[in-house]
Protein backbone atom coordinates (compact mmCIF):
# COMPACT_ATOMS: atom_id res chain seq x y z
CA UNK A 1 0.00 0.00 0.00
CA UNK A 2 2.73 2.49 0.95
CA UNK A 3 4.61 1.67 -2.23
CA UNK A 4 1.59 2.72 -4.30
CA UNK A 5 1.19 5.92 -2.33
CA UNK A 6 4.90 6.70 -2.68
CA UNK A 7 4.79 5.98 -6.40
CA UNK A 8 1.78 8.20 -6.99
CA UNK A 9 3.08 11.06 -4.83
CA UNK A 10 6.53 10.78 -6.43
CA UNK A 11 4.99 10.85 -9.90
CA UNK A 12 2.91 13.91 -9.06
CA UNK A 13 5.95 15.72 -7.64
CA UNK A 14 7.98 14.81 -10.74
CA UNK A 15 5.33 16.07 -13.15
CA UNK A 16 4.86 19.26 -11.11
CA UNK A 17 8.62 19.85 -11.23
CA UNK A 18 8.62 19.33 -14.99
CA UNK A 19 5.75 21.77 -15.46
CA UNK A 20 7.41 24.35 -13.21
CA UNK A 21 10.75 23.96 -15.00
CA UNK A 22 9.07 24.30 -18.39
CA UNK A 23 7.21 27.42 -17.28
CA UNK A 24 10.29 29.19 -15.93
CA UNK A 25 12.43 28.03 -18.87
CA UNK A 26 10.03 29.79 -21.23
CA UNK A 27 9.39 32.78 -18.94
CA UNK A 28 13.09 33.60 -18.51
CA UNK A 29 13.80 34.05 -22.20
CA UNK A 30 15.09 37.37 -23.52
CA UNK A 31 13.37 37.74 -26.87
CA UNK A 32 10.67 36.42 -29.17
CA UNK A 33 12.93 34.12 -31.15
CA UNK A 34 14.40 32.57 -28.03
CA UNK A 35 10.91 32.15 -26.53
CA UNK A 36 9.70 30.43 -29.70
CA UNK A 37 12.68 28.07 -29.62
CA UNK A 38 12.08 27.24 -25.96
CA UNK A 39 8.39 26.50 -26.56
CA UNK A 40 9.25 24.17 -29.45
CA UNK A 41 11.97 22.51 -27.37
CA UNK A 42 9.59 22.00 -24.46
CA UNK A 43 6.93 20.42 -26.69
CA UNK A 44 9.47 18.05 -28.26
CA UNK A 45 10.88 17.14 -24.85
CA UNK A 46 7.46 16.46 -23.28
CA UNK A 47 6.39 14.32 -26.24
CA UNK A 48 9.66 12.38 -26.16
CA UNK A 49 9.33 11.76 -22.41
CA UNK A 50 5.73 10.58 -22.79
CA UNK A 51 6.73 8.19 -25.58
CA UNK A 52 9.67 6.92 -23.52
CA UNK A 53 7.57 6.34 -20.40
CA UNK A 54 4.74 4.79 -22.39
CA UNK A 55 7.22 2.45 -24.06
CA UNK A 56 8.70 1.50 -20.69
CA UNK A 57 5.24 0.59 -19.45
CA UNK A 58 4.15 -1.13 -22.66
CA UNK A 59 7.13 -3.27 -23.58
CA UNK A 60 7.99 -6.58 -22.01
CA UNK A 61 10.95 -6.90 -19.68
CA UNK A 62 13.91 -7.74 -21.90
CA UNK A 63 13.07 -5.02 -24.44
CA UNK A 64 12.24 -2.25 -22.01
CA UNK A 65 15.82 -2.30 -20.72
CA UNK A 66 17.12 -1.65 -24.23
CA UNK A 67 15.21 1.66 -24.30
CA UNK A 68 17.71 3.09 -21.84
CA UNK A 69 20.50 2.93 -24.44
CA UNK A 70 19.06 5.53 -26.85
CA UNK A 71 17.71 7.52 -23.89
CA UNK A 72 21.17 7.71 -22.33
CA UNK A 73 22.66 8.87 -25.63
CA UNK A 74 19.93 11.16 -26.99
CA UNK A 75 19.12 13.03 -23.78
CA UNK A 76 22.62 14.50 -23.25
CA UNK A 77 22.96 15.25 -26.97
CA UNK A 78 19.60 17.01 -26.97
CA UNK A 79 20.56 19.07 -23.93
CA UNK A 80 23.88 20.09 -25.49
CA UNK A 81 22.19 21.01 -28.78
CA UNK A 82 19.44 22.99 -27.04
CA UNK A 83 21.88 24.92 -24.86
CA UNK A 84 24.10 25.82 -27.82
CA UNK A 85 21.15 26.88 -29.95
CA UNK A 86 19.68 28.99 -27.16
CA UNK A 87 23.05 30.66 -26.53
CA UNK A 88 23.41 31.45 -30.24
CA UNK A 89 19.89 32.92 -30.42
CA UNK A 90 20.59 35.02 -27.30
CA UNK A 91 23.79 36.39 -28.80
CA UNK A 92 22.09 37.22 -32.11
CA UNK A 93 19.19 38.96 -30.37
CA UNK A 94 21.52 40.98 -28.13
CA UNK A 95 23.59 42.03 -31.16
CA UNK A 96 20.41 43.16 -32.94
CA UNK A 97 19.31 45.09 -29.86
CA UNK A 98 22.72 46.79 -29.66
CA UNK A 99 22.56 47.68 -33.36
CA UNK A 100 19.11 49.19 -32.92
CA UNK A 101 20.29 51.23 -29.93
CA UNK A 102 23.30 52.54 -31.83
CA UNK A 103 21.07 53.61 -34.76
CA UNK A 104 18.89 55.76 -32.52
Order of alpha helices (4+ residues) and beta strands (2+ residues): alpha-alpha-alpha
